Amino acid sequence: MSDAHFGRLFGGMLAAMALLTIVLIIIANVVGSTLDDEITSRKNDAKTKELIARIAPIGKIAFGNPAEAAQTQATPAAPAEAISGEATYNAACAACHAQGVAGAPKFADGGAWNERVAKGKDALYGNAIKGYQGKAGYMPPKGGNASLSDDQVKAAVDYMVENIN
Ligand code: HEC
């Protein structure tokens, strides 16, 4: 092959490839913009918005940016499960146990508690969690607060038992 022939062939191939590249870019642009339109219209769709709201994370972690941090606090994350016996007692048990309502053994009252404590803590935990009909009255499961975890109820029992005089 002469150099001149090779040069023409090579130049022709370069031109063909350049042309092909341009054609491909045009096709990609056309397809891409149609897809963009499609995505935008789906994003604005009421159903999509509803879906995004439904699967939105409960909380966000904000690093450093005070504005974002404030926003994060405005929609608080699910409360970390506090296992404070005292808090649980005050929120869910004191209503009956503080004054000994309806036969509930009164808080800190040794006379009402000693016999019960003698059954062992596991018995008390079980009765507080599952509920208990005794001679004195009816103890509803978890004091009627089903959203408490077993551990929270146990912590409340511990708190009550620790405070018996
Ligand atoms: C609606 C009233 C009420 C609430 C609220 C309540 N209790 Fe009671 N509880 C009772 C009564 C009544 C008894 C006594 C039942 C009996 O012995 O006849 C009792 C008994 C108990 C006992 C002793 C069980 C036993 O085996 O002798 C424990 C422990 C106890 N409650 C824990 C709790 C805890 C913890 C909470 C809060 C999560 C709570 N209670 C909330 C009414 C209540």
Boltz pocket constraint, residues with backbone or C-beta under 6 A from the ligand:
constraints:
  - pocket:
      binder: B
      contacts: [[A, 88], [A, 89], [A, 92], [A, 93], [A, 94], [A, 95], [A, 96], [A, 97], [A, 101], [A, 102], [A, 103], [A, 104], [A, 105], [A, 116], [A, 119], [A, 123], [A, 124], [A, 125], [A, 127], [A, 128], [A, 132], [A, 133], [A, 134], [A, 135], [A, 136], [A, 137], [A, 138], [A, 139], [A, 140], [A, 142], [A, 143], [A, 144], [A, 148], [A, 153], [A, 156], [A, 157]]
      max_distance: 6.0
